[in-house]
Amino acid sequence: MTIYLDVIWFLNFLVDCLLLWITAIFLKRYVKAWKILLGGLLGSSLILLAITPLAAAASHPIVKMGVSLCMVLTVFGFKRLKSFLSCLLTFYFSTFLMGGILMGTHYFLTYDLKLRTAVSLESIRGFGDPVSWLFVAAAFPIAWHFSRKRVEDLTISSIEYDVLIDVTIEINGLNIQLKGLIDSGNQLYDPISKTPVMIASISSFKEQLPHEILLLSDKNNNPIELADKLPEMWSEKMRLIPAKTLGANNGLHCAFKPEAIYLQMEDERKSVQKAMIIFTDQELSSDGRFQCIVHPAVVELAVVQTAS
């Protein structure tokens, strides 16, 4: 059997570079490309040592760990021990994650109950590898992209979970319960009273609202024309808010002042008296995770509700 050492080395070099790159992505660290290439070169040097008298030493776990330490040190440097260990463990996590994806995919596609499968199992204990280099070359970029996207999604979900709160709105006899997202980018205020304005999607409680409010929630309708048709109990709570939001530039939105807003934050229930609500028929979250955008000033104005 002919072994093309240059091809094997080059594939290992690319894999090591991609592992270091995805480690940097997981750590949210910017590293220069030449450092990643140098780290990949150090990692792939084990392949070259396999044809030297140092082949036995190169395959030893301690040597492999030493090489991985040098790779991480080359790419991420050393500022303090805790930071370096974080980089090292993330590199191992990336390696095992990618290896697990490739091995799992390989055996999923080539599972065989015949006895000849034992030959593949024996090759694991020798110099052979049941996962072909061609398979690694083709599947690794796909696995790399898949794992990166999954970690990014998990990070986003974790961030969103930290800023999601339960919101209760009481207005004109209605008790509306929503999941709210605290959005620091929401800087919408009533220009006269400087009251912060929240935005609520009506998709989950439209049956409770009057027909006139449903019409107002449609951005295609003229709020000034519809404002005159509102029931008195709603019109006296309404304010027109100029805003560049919800897909409208220099438009007007009808906001309403509820009797009370309650925020459930961890183990505390807080009440807000100074806040306004804009109702919209648009979905604020594509996956339905939240139905309300909470103004950060509303959170600051919230006070702990007493037992009385």
C-alpha positions as a printed Julia matrix, in Angstrom:
308×3 Matrix{Float64}:
   0.0     0.0    0.0
   1.34    3.43  -0.97
   1.13    6.11   1.71
   1.21    9.74   0.61
   2.74   11.35   3.67
   2.51   14.87   2.25
  -1.25   14.52   1.75
  -1.76   13.12   5.25
   0.37   15.89   6.76
  -1.45   18.61   4.83
  -4.86   17.31   5.91
  -3.71   17.22   9.54
  -2.38   20.73   9.18
  -5.73   22.02   7.89
  -7.67   20.18  10.6
  -5.45   21.6   13.35
  -5.84   25.11  11.95
  -9.62   24.79  11.82
  -9.7    23.45  15.39
  -7.7    26.44  16.6
  -9.95   28.76  14.62
 -13.16   27.36  16.09
 -11.56   27.52  19.55
 -11.01   31.24  18.99
 -14.65   31.59  17.91
 -15.88   29.79  21.03
 -13.71   32.04  23.21
 -14.74   35.21  21.35
 -11.07   35.96  20.85
  -9.5    37.66  17.85
  -6.25   36.0   16.79
  -4.06   36.7   13.81
  -4.1    34.24  10.92
  -0.36   33.62  11.06
  -0.63   32.46  14.66
  -3.31   29.92  13.71
  -1.15   28.69  10.82
   1.88   28.39  13.11
  -0.19   26.52  15.69
  -1.44   24.15  13.0
   2.13   23.59  11.85
   3.16   22.6   15.38
   0.26   20.19  15.7
   0.87   18.52  12.35
   4.55   18.02  13.17
   3.56   14.82  14.99
   2.79   13.29  11.6
   6.31   14.0   10.39
   7.8    12.53  13.57
   5.99    9.27  12.82
   8.63    8.38  10.2
  11.6     9.2   12.41
  13.24    7.26  15.26
  11.07    9.42  17.55
   7.88    7.76  16.29
   7.27    5.89  19.56
   7.71    9.04  21.63
   5.51   11.1   19.28
   2.57    8.77  19.87
   2.83    9.03  23.66
  -0.05   10.92  25.35
   2.34   13.14  27.3
   4.06   14.27  24.11
   0.69   14.91  22.47
  -0.39   16.98  25.45
   2.87   18.93  25.31
   2.29   19.68  21.63
  -1.27   20.85  22.33
   0.07   23.12  25.1
   2.52   24.65  22.63
  -0.25   25.11  20.05
  -2.51   26.95  22.48
   0.4    29.0   23.83
   1.42   29.99  20.31
  -2.05   31.06  19.24
  -3.52   32.58  22.42
  -0.44   33.43  24.47
  -0.17   33.36  28.25
  -1.45   36.18  30.46
  -2.57   34.29  33.53
  -3.02   30.64  34.37
  -6.83   30.72  34.54
  -7.11   32.29  31.08
  -4.6    29.84  29.59
  -6.4    26.82  31.06
  -9.67   28.15  29.67
  -8.12   28.3   26.19
  -6.61   24.82  26.56
  -9.82   23.19  27.76
 -11.82   24.91  25.02
  -9.34   23.58  22.47
  -9.81   20.03  23.82
 -13.57   20.56  23.81
 -13.44   21.63  20.15
 -11.28   18.63  19.28
 -13.49   16.07  21.01
 -16.63   17.75  19.67
 -15.44   17.62  16.07
 -14.05   14.1   16.48
 -17.31   12.89  17.99
 -19.33   14.38  15.14
 -17.09   12.75  12.53
 -16.98    9.34  14.22
 -20.7     9.35  14.87
 -21.49   10.32  11.28
 -19.08    7.72   9.9
 -20.53    4.82  11.87
 -24.07    6.02  11.22
 -23.46    5.84   7.48
 -21.36    2.63   7.43
 -22.87    0.5   10.21
 -22.43   -3.19   9.41
 -23.46   -6.29  11.39
 -21.15   -8.63   9.5
 -18.11  -10.16  11.11
 -15.76   -8.24   8.88
 -16.54   -5.17  11.0
 -14.11   -6.67  13.52
 -11.31   -5.89  11.08
 -12.14   -2.2   11.41
 -12.21   -2.48  15.18
  -8.79   -4.13  15.17
  -7.42   -1.33  13.03
  -8.16    1.15  15.79
  -5.59   -0.63  17.97
  -3.03   -0.57  15.17
  -1.84    2.14  12.84
  -4.98    2.12  10.68
  -8.04    4.31  11.14
 -11.56    3.19  10.22
 -12.43    6.77   9.28
 -10.97    7.39   5.85
  -8.99   10.51   5.14
 -11.3    11.27   2.24
 -14.27   11.18   4.6
 -12.49   13.48   7.05
 -11.56   15.92   4.3
 -15.15   16.07   3.04
 -17.03   15.99   6.35
 -14.82   18.1    8.61
 -15.78   21.51   7.12
 -19.46   20.56   7.44
 -19.0    19.4   11.05
 -17.0    22.56  11.8
 -19.78   24.79  10.48
 -22.46   22.77  12.27
 -20.73   22.89  15.66
 -19.98   26.61  15.34
 -23.59   27.44  14.55
 -24.89   25.29  17.41
 -22.6    26.97  19.93
 -23.57   30.4   18.62
 -27.25   29.5   18.97
 -26.7    28.25  22.5
 -24.86   31.47  23.38
 -27.65   33.62  21.97
 -30.26   31.54  23.79
 -28.34   31.94  27.05
 -28.09   35.71  26.61
 -31.78   36.01  25.74
 -32.76   33.87  28.71
 -30.88   36.25  31.04
 -32.89   39.25  29.8
 -36.31   37.6   29.52
 -38.84   38.45  32.21
 -42.53   37.84  32.85
 -44.65   40.94  32.2
 -48.23   41.53  33.36
 -50.18   44.48  31.93
 -53.4    45.69  33.52
 -55.44   48.03  31.34
 -59.19   48.67  31.17
 -60.04   45.5   33.05
 -57.69   43.32  30.99
 -54.94   41.25  32.58
 -52.37   40.52  29.88
 -49.46   38.21  30.66
 -46.49   38.18  28.3
 -42.86   37.2   28.13
 -40.77   40.35  27.74
 -37.29   40.98  26.37
 -35.3    43.78  28.01
 -33.88   45.62  25.01
 -31.21   48.24  25.67
 -31.64   49.44  22.09
 -35.22   50.51  22.76
 -35.04   54.24  23.5
 -38.65   55.1   22.71
 -40.16   57.83  24.92
 -43.27   59.96  24.94
 -41.74   63.32  23.85
 -43.98   65.34  26.2
 -44.01   63.38  29.46
 -40.72   61.54  28.84
 -42.49   58.3   29.71
 -40.72   55.16  28.43
 -42.69   53.16  25.88
 -42.88   49.38  25.61
 -43.97   47.38  22.55
 -46.31   44.38  22.81
 -47.33   41.94  20.11
 -51.07   41.21  20.21
 -50.8    37.76  18.62
 -51.4    35.91  21.9
 -54.23   38.07  23.28
 -55.97   39.68  20.29
 -59.27   38.08  21.33
 -59.3    40.29  24.43
 -58.87   43.58  22.58
 -61.57   45.77  21.01
 -61.8    45.79  17.24
 -60.54   49.41  17.12
 -57.32   48.49  18.94
 -56.76   45.65  16.5
 -57.03   48.11  13.63
 -54.59   50.48  15.35
 -52.06   47.68  15.76
 -51.83   47.37  11.97
 -49.03   49.66  10.79
 -50.76   50.06   7.4
 -53.7    51.91   8.97
 -53.74   55.63   9.71
 -53.63   56.09  13.51
 -55.0    59.62  13.38
 -58.17   58.53  11.55
 -58.71   55.55  13.85
 -58.03   57.47  17.06
 -61.37   59.3   16.79
 -63.24   55.98  16.69
 -61.79   54.56  19.9
 -64.05   53.86  22.88
 -63.76   56.57  25.51
 -62.09   54.29  28.05
 -59.29   53.7   25.57
 -59.05   57.16  24.0
 -58.44   58.84  27.35
 -55.4    56.62  27.86
 -53.98   57.16  24.38
 -51.01   59.25  23.3
 -49.56   59.68  19.8
 -45.86   58.82  19.75
 -43.63   59.83  16.83
 -41.1    57.11  16.23
 -38.83   55.43  13.71
 -39.72   51.87  14.65
 -41.67   48.82  13.62
 -40.84   49.37   9.98
 -42.11   52.97   9.85
 -39.98   56.06   9.38
 -41.17   59.34  10.88
 -44.5    57.68  11.65
 -47.0    58.01  14.49
 -47.92   55.23  16.87
 -50.75   55.07  19.35
 -49.5    54.27  22.82
 -51.68   53.55  25.85
 -51.05   54.14  29.53
 -52.04   51.05  31.54
 -53.17   51.16  35.15
 -50.2    49.04  36.16
 -47.35   46.94  34.81
 -45.78   44.15  36.83
 -42.37   42.64  36.18
 -41.41   39.26  37.64
 -37.64   39.42  38.03
 -36.08   36.37  39.65
 -37.84   36.06  43.02
 -39.17   39.63  43.1
 -42.38   41.03  41.67
 -41.98   44.68  40.77
 -44.59   47.23  39.76
 -44.26   50.1   37.3
 -46.62   53.06  37.2
 -44.91   55.27  34.64
 -44.87   53.42  31.33
 -46.81   53.23  28.08
 -47.61   50.4   25.66
 -47.72   50.27  21.87
 -49.72   47.34  20.51
 -48.55   45.85  17.23
 -49.73   42.94  15.11
 -46.15   42.12  14.14
 -44.32   39.13  15.59
 -41.45   40.44  17.71
 -39.74   37.05  17.97
 -39.5    34.61  15.07
 -39.58   31.62  17.43
 -42.19   33.04  19.83
 -39.73   33.27  22.71
 -41.01   36.7   23.73
 -44.04   38.85  22.9
 -43.03   42.16  24.44
 -40.05   44.51  24.21
 -39.37   46.07  27.59
 -37.79   49.52  27.76
 -34.69   49.44  30.02
 -35.96   52.56  31.81
 -39.08   50.61  32.78
 -36.88   48.16  34.66
 -35.09   51.02  36.39
 -38.44   52.59  37.4
 -39.77   49.31  38.77
 -40.14   49.08  42.52
 -40.54   45.94  44.6
 -44.2    45.28  45.26
 -44.92   45.06  48.97
 -46.96   42.3   50.53
 -49.69   44.77  51.46
